[in-house]
Amino acid sequence: MPIYMDRHDLTEAVTAEAVAKVHQEDLKIQDQYGCRVLTYWFDEKRNTAFCLIEAPEKKAVSDMHNKAHGLIPNMIIEVDNNVVNAFLGRIENPAIAGNSRDLEKTFINESAFRTILITKIADFSVLKVKLGNEKVASLIDFHDKIIRKAIKKHSGREVKLIRDGFVISFSSSLKALDFASEIQNTITKLNAPDFQIMIGLSAGPPVTENPNLFGQTVHLARRLCSAARSGCTMISAEIKEQMLEDCPDAFTDNKMTALSSKDEIFLNHLLDVTENYCDESGFDVNRFGRKLGLSKAQLYRKLTKLCGYSPNDFIKEYRLRKAVEAIEKHQGNVTEIAYQSGFSSPSYFSKCFLERFGILPSAFATAIG
């Protein structure tokens, strides 16, 4: 039977005790609707609650809540128990896990709000060719060990190991920032210039309009990670605002770029435009600026401040990364991929590729087979 997580946006007057009583009302009638209420999270600060329920369909969840207490969910998404546990650390009531029999006196006041951190090894695919499989394997082993050691130290949860990085969940934004700072400093001390990590941090609730658990937060964290310079960390506006209130000294690390709300809106618009138009050879700085509603000077100032790239270099970097991915996936020969990625000619593409990665695209294509 499917598992659902729903979201309830509550008033400031609602307490943890009141939510616990509502939870008990659900338990009393769950069988009538073919449901099994597993657990819930309540965030007093943000006035939200999230229920985890096994049910035959979404409608059964709404109908059960409506009959039990009238609090119909604002949103419902289907989830996987293993994914829920990876992000949030549990899929049942803490009282059940502790063998407590007096559930009516147990109030859960645990937020489901999480900071999601994504790491990515810069130029991973090219690195394997430049350094050789043996050396890269050694670096990856070192990378995985320091990441997992730091996850444990800073009370994070490993959600997913991807080919060139990790997805990690933290209940504390400050601990996530400490994690990022420690990892970047450790990599710097390794003194291996070709081996750099990019990190993106975002924070949010598990259920939003995105159909995936923490989908909106993960999407933003990925974007921030991709926009960060090698060896640097980019942080969402949500985390910046939270930390400025709770810990004003959190952003003293010069490897961190914390976005304002306006910066984040601009960056999302920037990436949308880039993804939609950058593969067109006629897409240049002038057109870039027009799409963003900015002059060349304004675009230059904003981009260099946030990402450390000039507009020309930003376009070139995006196209080169896209080309690397296309070569690796065998989506054409080097000439075809040059044009597909938005370069005006194969010779210019080869020149840019060599300058950026230290290897010709033809040699890279041959090496990966």
N, C-alpha and C positions, 0 to 999 in steps of 0.2 A: 504494500500500500504506500502511496506517496507520502512524503514528509513536507510540511509547509511551515514557513515562518511568516507570521503576520506582524504588522506594525500598528500600534495605537498611539496617536498623538493626544496627549492628555492635558488637563488644565493644571495650573500651578498648585491648586488645592489638593490634588491627589497625592496620597502618601504611600510609602512602601507597605504599610499595614493594610490600607484599602485595596491595593493591588493583590496582596496575598489572599484577602477574602474573596475577591473576584475570581482568582485562580481556583479557589476551593469550589465556587459555584460551577465553574466549568467541569471540574472533576466529577461533580455529582450527577451531571446529565450527559457526560461524554458518550456513554454507550448508546444513548438514544439516537445519536447521529453517526454512529460507526467510527467515532474518533477516539484517539488516545492522546491525552494532553501530556507532553513529556516534561516541559519546563518553561521558564520565562526569565526575562531580564527586565529590570526596571531602572531607569535613569532619572533620578530626582532632579538633577541639574538641568536636563534638557526636556523633562516632562514627556518621556516616551517609554513605552513598554513593548516588548517583542515576545511573542509566544511561539513555541516550537510544538507542532501538533502533527500526529499521524492521522490522515483522514482520506476518505475515498475521493474527494474533490474539494476545490476551494469553497464552493457553496456550502458544504457541510461545516466548514470552519466558521463562516459568517453566521450561519443559522444557529449553530451551537452557542456562539457568543451572544447573539441577539436574544435567544431564549433564556440563557443563564443570567445575564445582567444588562443587556442592551448596549454594550460597548462593541459596536461593529468595527472591525479593523479598517484602517485607512488604506492599507495595501496588504497584499498577500503574494508571496512568491514560493515556488517549489524549490526545495533545497535537498542537498545530500548530507546525511548525518556525519559522514567523515569530514566533509568540508566545513560543516558547522563546528565540529570539534576542533579542527585545525585552526580555525580563526578565533574561536571563543573559549575553547578549553573544556567544554562540557556539553552533554546533550541530555542531561537529566537534572533534577533538583539537587542542590548540594545536600539537602536533608536526606534524600534517598541514598545518595552516595555514602553518607555518614551513618546510615541505618537508624536515623531518627524516626520515631513513630508519631511524634506530635507535630504533624505538618501545619496545623492551623496556627501554631504559635511561631512558625518559622517565616520570617519576612526576608525576601530576597531584595536587596538594594544594591544590585550589581549592574553596572552599565554594560551595554553591548557595543558602545562606541569604541572603535579601535583605530590605532595608528597603523597604517600599512606601509611597509618599507620594501622597496624593490631594489635589488642590486643587479648590476650588469657589468661584465668584463668588457672593457672597450676593445673594439676591433677583434673580437674573439676568433672569427673565422680566418682572418688574415694572419693573426698571431700564430695559429697552428702551422701555417705554411712557412712563415718567416723563421720561427724558432725551432720547428721540428716537433714531432709528436712526443718524443721522450721528455724534452724540456717543458713543453706545455703541460703534459700530464703531471709533472712534478709541481708546477705552479698551480694547477687546478687543485691538486691534493692539498697543497698549502692553503690555498684560498678557502676550500671547503672546511678545513679544520679550524681556521681562525674565525670564519663566519659562525660555525656551530658553537665554538667556545664562547664567542661574544653573545650569541643568542641566549645561552644558558646564564651567562653572567648578568645580562641586563633583562632577564625575565621575559624574553620574547618567545614566540611560538613559530616554528618552521612550518609554513603552510605548503610550500611547494619548492622543490629544487628543479630549476629549469636548466637548459643546456649551458647557459653562460651567466647564471646568477641564481638568486633566491627571492621568493616572496615570503615576507615575515610579518607576523602580527604582534603588536604591542598594546597592552592596556594603558600604558603611560607614554605620552609623547616625549617627555623628558628622557626616559630610558631609551627610546628610539633614537633621539638625537645623540645621546651618549654613545650608543652603539655605532652610529654612523661616523662620529668623530674618531672613535677608537679604530675602526676598520680602515679609514682613510689614512690615519697616522701610521698604522702598522704596515700598510702597503707602501707608503712613502719611505719608511725605514728599510724596506726590502731593497731599495736602490736598484730597481729594475724598470727603467724608463718606459719600456714597451708594455709593461703590465700595469694597467690602471683600472680603477673601479669607478663606475658612475652609480649614484644612488638617488632615488626619488622617494619622498615621503608625503603622504596624504593622510587625512583622517576623516572618518565619517561613520554613520550607522550601517547596520547590515542590510536593511531593507529600504530601497529608494525606488524611483521609477525604473531604474535599470533592472532587468529580469534576473540578474545573477546576484548571489550573496556578496555583499560588499563590492558589487560591480562598478558602481560610480567611483568609489574610492580607489579601487585597483586601477581603473582606467586612467585616472588622474596621476596616480603614482607612476604608472608606466610612462606617461607623457613627460612627467618631470624628470624621470630617469633618462629618457632619450634626449631631453633638451639640456641636461647637465653637461658641463665640460668634463673631460676625462680627469679623474682624480678629485671630482667635486660632488657635492650633494645639493640638490634643489628641494625646497621645502614649500608646501602649500600655504596659502593664506590662512586657512583654518588653524593650522598648527602655529603659525606666527602670531596670530591674534591671541591664541590660548597661552602661549609662552610669554608674550609680552605682559600678560596679566599675572601669570603665576611665577615666572622666572625670567626677568628682563635680561639677564646676562647669558641666556641660552645660545645666542648667535654670535659669540665672540670669535669663533673659529672662521678663519678667512677662506676655508674650503667650502663654506656653506653659503648658499644664496636663498634667503627667505623672501617669498613673494608677498606683496600687498594684494588686496582684493583686485585692484586695478591691473596690477602686473599679471595676475592669474588670468583675468579675462582677456587681456592682450595676448598672453602666451597661447591660450586655447584658440583664439582667433587666428593667430599666426600659424599655428600648426594645422588648423583646418584649411587655410589658404594654401599652405605648402603642400599638403597631401593631395589637394584637388588640382593644383596647377603646375607643380614643380617638374613634372615629367614632360611638359611642353617646352620645346627648344626656344620658343619666343618669350618664355617667361623670364623676365629680367628684373633688375632692381626697380626700374620705373613702374613696371606693371605690378610688382610686389607692393610697392607703396600705395598705388591706386586702390588695389584690392583691400588694403588695410585702412585706407582713408588717411594716409600719412604722407608728408613730404619725404624726400630722400634723406634730408638732415634729421628729421624726427625719427624715421625708421632706423637710421644708423645709431642714434643715441639710445633708443630703447633696446635694440638688439644687442649692442655691445655691453650695455649695463646688465642685461639679464643673462645672456648666453655667452658673452665673450667673443662673438663672431660679428664681422661686418656683414651687411646684407648679402653681398656677393659670396662671401665665404660660407654663409649659412646655407644658401641655395646649393652651392657646390658640395658642401658636406652632406646634405640630405641626399643629393643625387648619387654621390659616391657610396653611401651606405646602402641605398636602394640597389645600386649596381652589384655590390658585393653579394647581397641576398639573392639577386637574380642569377648571378654566375653560379652560386652555390646550389641553386635549385635547378640548374641547367635549363633556364628559360630562353635560351638562344645562344648564338655565338657572340663573341666580344663586340663585333660591329653592331649586331642587332640590339644588344643590351645597351650599348652606348647611346643609340638613338632612343630606345625605350625609356632610358633614365633621364632624358632631356638634354643630353650633350649635343652640341652643334655638329661635331665630327668625331670619328673614331680616334683620330690622331690627338685631338685636344683631350678627349677622354683618357687616353693612355698616358698623356703627359700629367694630367691632374691626379690620376690613380697612382702613378709612380711617385710623385711628389708627396702625396698624402700617406701612402702605405709602404713605400720603399720597395715595391715590387710591381712589375707590369701586370695588367689584367690578364694578358694571354698566359703569362707564367703562373698566375694564381689559378686560372681555369684549368691549366694542365695539371697542376699539383693536386687539385681536389678530385680530379678524375672525371 
